[in-house]
Amino acid sequence: MTTVLFAFVLLAAVASFVLARQRAVSVVGGEVSALHSRPSFHGLYSGLWVLMAGIGAVILLTIVPNFFIDRALMGQIAAALPDDPRIAHQLVLSDAKALASGEIASKTDDLRLEIAAKYSSSAGLWNWVRVIMVVGGAVLAAFMTLGAISPDRRARNRSETIIRFILAGMATIAILTTVGIVMSLIFETLNFFNKIDWQLQKFLFGTTWSPLSGVHEGKLDADKVGAIPLFAGTLMITMIAMLVAVPVGLFAAIFLSDFASRRVRSVVKPMLEILAGIPTVVYGFFAAITVAPFLRGSGEAIGLTVASESALVAGIVMGIMIIPFISSLSDDVINSVPQSLRDGAYGLGATKAETMRQVVLPAALPGIVSAALLGFSRAVGETMIVVMAAGQGANLTANPFEAVTTVTVQIVMLITGDTEAETAAGPAFTLGFTLFCVTLLMNFAAQRLVRRYRELYD
């Protein structure tokens, strides 16, 4: 129903645009020069108002009724199951909604059937109210804007004002979303440290990670929340990936930008960028089925013990995955260096290799650093490859041939486990907030580095 309403609002906006434009022409008898604004601006103004009225009504009448319906039904479920936790009440409501929509529920009983009937009745009533309000709002906005068209009406100014407000609203939503994410991380992190009696040193410097092994009545064992193995594993795999991706990606970009012929570039660059479109689960299978046995066999041939799941395997495959990001961005940055710098170096007798090393690369260094940072962020946030190729156990080791785990893998394991969400969310959000802080500090350091070298080539 929501999709149908959105489609209706869009059609109504288009129709309002066409009608308003025609009416603006007819108001002045075809003398368009007599209008303050062109007919298209009158149509745009009417269409914008129809869009705002219709979409606003759809969003408002979708969120608000659902909130009150869920709240009322949750109260009834809580009264029927006073001894069950809130998560059990939410499960009952979820099953009731599934039954009301004809889907399969995890369990069917009298309470769920009763809640499903009430939800279906309430939702059906509100659906009709929503349809009437959305259609009425869109039609009313169209009639009001069409009736207000006159030769002196400043439709262009008003349309541009509305568009500015819409753009400002989108920017505000983006900012508020970021603030909301950061604040949720902070609140859950504070809640986590409160549960371990603010023993921050045990989280930051502890070497044992098993936060849910001693869970009892919502309490966490402070001696088992040491995150050092997770950050050590994350750093090891990321560094291996960067050691693979940065040289290969940068050298590939240098070759494609200045040394390869057009024919070679037209073939190699698209093939290289195909790597960026491969799903990470495919990389995980490739690491587990192909790379891991190869490295294990190669290690045995020279007397080294390489585990089936190791940081080396995950790092190498993750580096292969990152190569197209670094290569493509570095190629664009190198190509953006003015040709006059190259011509000046050639005029002084420098070879193509010397020009690349002493002129082009220093000028493109800020962009190359940005590309490496993007690759670093991509490696830090990768999960699937690590799960399939590096393991899930928190192992503190400096040996890349052993199994390790990363922060993102542990976050997924905590959130998707069988433990109550309120208990598992604390460690997961705390790991996320710590990783966020580390990444933010690295970005600040990289920006300072970029500014320092950029000043040399202004």
N, C-alpha and C positions, 0 to 999 in steps of 0.2 A: 504493500500500500504506500509506503514512504517513497519508493521509486516512482510509482505512478504519480504521486503528488508533485514530486520534483519535475517530472516530465511535463505535467500540466502547467506548472509555473513558468517553465522555460518557453513553452508554446505561447502562453498568455503574454509573456514579455515580448516575444517576437511580434505577435499580433498587435500589441500596444504600440510597439515601435513603428510598424507600418502605418497604422491608423493615425498616430500622432503626426507623422511626417506628412501624410496626405491632408490632414486637417490644417496643418500649418500653411500649406500651399493654398488650400481653399479659402482660408480666412482672409488672405490678401488678394484673392482673385487671380492667383497665378503670378503676381508680381513679387517674386522672391526677394528682390532688393528692398522691399518695404519692411521685411522682417529684421528684427534686431539680430537674431541668430538664424543660422541656416536650418532648413527643415529637418535635417538629420539630427541636429542637437535637440530639437523638440521631441523627436522620436526616441533619442537616447535617454532624455530626461524621464519620459513616461515609462520606457522599458526598465530603467533602473529602479523606479519606485515600485513597479509591479514585482520585480525580482526581490527587492528588499522586503516588501510586505508579505509575499508568498513564502519565500524561504525562511524568513523570520518566524512566520506562523508555524511552518512545518517543524522547525527545530524546537521552538518553544513548546508546542503541543505534543512533541514526541518525548522530550526529556521530563517535563514537569509531571504529566499524568503517570508516566512509568515510575517516577520516584515515589509519588504518593500511593500508588497501587502496591508497589513492592513494600513500602513501609507498613501499610495496613495489613497485608498478608503476613509479613514477618511478625507482626504483633500477634496475630491469631496463631501462628505456628509456635511462637514462644509460649503462649498461654497453654497450648496443647502439649508441648514438650518442655516443661520448665527446667528439667534436670539436664537437658542436652546442651552442648556448647553451641555457640553462634554458627560455627561452620556446619554443624549438622542441620540447623535451621535453613541455612543457605542452600544446602543440598536438597532439602525437601522442596523449597521454592523452585529450584532449578528443575527438579523432576516434575513438579506440577506444571511448569511452563512447557516442558517437553510434551507432557500428556495433552495439554490444551492445544498444542500445534500439531498433534498427531504423530509425534516422534516417539522413539523408544526411551523409556526412563530406566534408571538403574534399579528402581524398586517401585512397586505399585501397592498402595494400601488405601484405606478409607480416608485418611487425612490428606494424602496427596490428591486423591480424586476430588475431594471437597474443595481443596485450594485451587485445583485446576478448573473446576466449574466456576468458582468465583472470579478467577483471573480471566477466564474466557468471557464472562459476562461483562466485567468492567472494561476489559480491553476492547470488546466489540462496541460498547457505548461510546468510549472515547474516540474510537476510530471514526465513527459518524460525526462526532463533534469536530474532530480535526479536519475532516473533509469539508464540512460546512464552513469552518472558520478560514481555512486556506483559500478555498474558492471565493468566498465572500471578500476576504482581504485583497486578493489579487484583482478581482473585478472592481471593487471600490477604488483601489489605487488607480486603475486604468481610467475609470470615469472621471475621477477628480482631476487627474493630469490632463485628460483630453478637454475637459470643460474649461480649464484655466488657460488654454493656448490663446495668445493674442499677439499682435505685431510687436508690441513693446516688451514682451516677456523675455527676460535674460536667460534663455534656456541653456546657452553655452556655459555661462558662469555658474549656474546652479548645477549643471551636470558635472563640471570639473570639480566643484566643491564636494559633491557626493563621492566622486571617484577618489579624491584626496582622503576623505574620511574612511573610505573602504580600504585604501592602501595603508593608512595609519592603523586601522583596526587589525589588518593582517600582520603588520609589524608588531603590534602590541601582543597579539596572540602568540607569535613566535617567542617574544621576550618572556611572557608569562609562562609559557610552556617550559622554557629553560629554567626559570626561577622555580617553578613547581617541581621539576625533576630534582634540582639541587636541594630544595627544602625537604623533599621526601627522603632523600639520601641522608641529610643531616639529622632529621628527626629519628629515623630508624637506627642510625648509628649511635645517637645519644641513648636511645632505649636499650641498644645492645650493651653498651658500656655500663649502663646502670645495672643490667642484670649480672654483670661480672664484677660489680662493686668498683668500677672505674679503675681497674687494673690494666691500664693502657700498655704498660711495658710487656705484659704477657702476650698481648695480641701482636704488638709490633716486633718483639724480639724473641717470642717463644718459638720452639722448633717442633712442637707436636700439634697437628691439626686433626682434630676429631670432635668438632663442636657439639654434635648430636649424640655422641656415645654415652654421655652422662646426663642426658636430659631427664629431669624428674620434676613434674609439676611446674614446668615453664622455666626452671633454673638451668643455667649453663655452667659447665665446669670451666673455670678460668684457666686451669692448667692445660686445657686441651684446645685452646683457640689460638695457638701460635701460628701466625700467617707467614713466617719466614720461608717455609718450604714452597708455598704457593708463589710468592714473589720471586724466589730464586728460580723456580721452574719456568715462570713466565719470562723472566729476563733471559735465561739461557736459550729458550726456544726462539725468542724474538731476535736475539743477537745472531744466532745461527742463520735465521731467515734473512736478516739484513746483510750478513756477510755473503749470502748467495745472491740476493736480489739487487743490491746496490751496484756492485761491480758489473754484473751481467746486464742489468737494465741501463746503466749509464753508458757502458761501452756500446751496447746496441743502439742507443740514441745517437751517440757520436757517429757511428758508422752510417746510420740511416740519414742523418742530417747533412753531412758534408762529404762523405766518402763513397756512398753507394750511388749507383746510377738510378735514373728515374724508373727504369724497368724493374730493377732489383727492389727498389723502395716500394713500388706499387704492389709487389708480391709479398715481401717480407713483413712489412708493417701490418697489413690486415691479418696475416697469419699469426703474428705475435700478439695482436690484440684479441684474438679469439680466446686466448688463455683467460682473459678477464671475464668472459661469459660462461666459463665452466663452473657448475655448482660446486660448492666446497665439499659436499658429500662425495662427489666423484674424486676430488683430490684425496679425500680420506681413504676411499677404497684403493686408489692408486698407491698411497703410502703403505697401507696395510698388506696389500696383496703383491705388489711389485717391488717397491723400494725396500721395505723391511727385510724380506727374504734375501734380496741381493746384498744388502749391507751385512746381514748376519753371515751369509756364506763367505763374503769377501773378508770379513773379520776373522772367521775361523781359518781361512787360508793363510793368514799372516799371524795367527796366534792371539787374536783379540777376541774378547767375549762381548758381543753386541746383543742386547736384549731384543726380543721380538717387538716390544714397544719401547721406544727410546726417544730422547730429546733430539738426537741427531736426525732421525727419520722425519719427525714432525717439522723440525726446522728447515730441512732441505726442501721438503714438499711445500711448506708454507712460503719459502723464498721463491720457488717456481711460480706460485700463485701470485706473488706480489710483483714479479718482473714486469708485466704489462703496465701496471700503474706507474712505476718509476720510469720505464722506458718511454711511454707515451707523453707523460708530462715533461720529462727532460728533453725529449725531442722538440716539443712545442716551444720550450723556453730557449733552447739553443737556436732554433730557427727564428726566434723573435729578436735575436741580437742583430743590430743594424749591419747591413752588408758593408757599410763604409768602414767599420772597424776591421773587417777582414781585408778589404782592399788596401787600407793603409798599411797593414802588416805585410801584405804581399808586395806592396811598393817598396818597403824597406828591405826586401829580400828574404823574408821569413818563408819557410816551407809551410805546407798545409798542416802538418802535424804540429809545428811550432806555433802557428797561428791559433790552432785549436787549444793547445796547452797553455799559452801565455796570454791570449787575448779573449777568445770566445768563452772558455770555461770560467775564468774569473768574472767576466761580465754576467754570465748566466748563473753564478753560484747561488744567489738568493732563491731563484726558482728551483734549482736542483735540490737545495736544502729543504724547500717546501715539499718537493716530490718525495724525498726520503722520509720526511715527517708523516706524510700521508701513508706511505708504506709501513712505517713503524706503527701507526695507529691501527692500520688494518691487521697487522700481525698480533698486536696486543689483544684485539677484540675477537680473534678467531677462536672458535670452539670445536667445530666438527672434526677438523684434522687432528687436533690434540686428543680428543676422545678416542679416535680410531687408531692413532699411531703412537701416542706418547703415554697413554695410561691415565688412570684416575686416582691413583694412590699418591698421597702427599709425602713424597720422598725427598729429603734434603740431601743433595749430592752435587758435586762439581763435575761428575763424570757424564759426558753427553751420551754415553753408550747405555745408560740406565734409564728406567722408566721414571717419568716425573709427571706433574700435573700443573695446571695454570689456574689463575684466578677465575677466569670466565667459566671453565669447566666446573669448578666447585660451586659457583653461583647457580649454574643450571642444575647440578645435583641437589643442592639444598632446596631450590624452589620446586622442583618436580618430584621430590621424594614423598614418602608417606607421612612424614612428620607434620604436625599441625603448622599451618602457615604462619601463625603469629610467632611461633618459636623459631622456625627456620628463616624467617625474613630478616631477623637481626643480623646474624653472621653474613648473609648474602648481601644485604644492603651496605654493611660495613666494608666488605671487600670491594664492592662497587665504588663506594665513596673514596676509599684509599686509592684505588686505581685511577679514579677521576682526578684526585689531587696530584698524583705522580705525573699523569699525562699533561695536566695544566702547567705544572712547573717546567716540564720539558718544552712545552710550546712557548712559554715565556723566554726560556734560554735560547731557543732557536730563533725567536723574533729578534732578540738582541744581536745574535750572530748575523742575521740577515741585514739588519740596519747598519751594523758596523761595516760590512763589506760593500753594501750598496752605496755608502757615502764615497767610497774610493772611485766609483765609476759614474757619478752624477755629472 
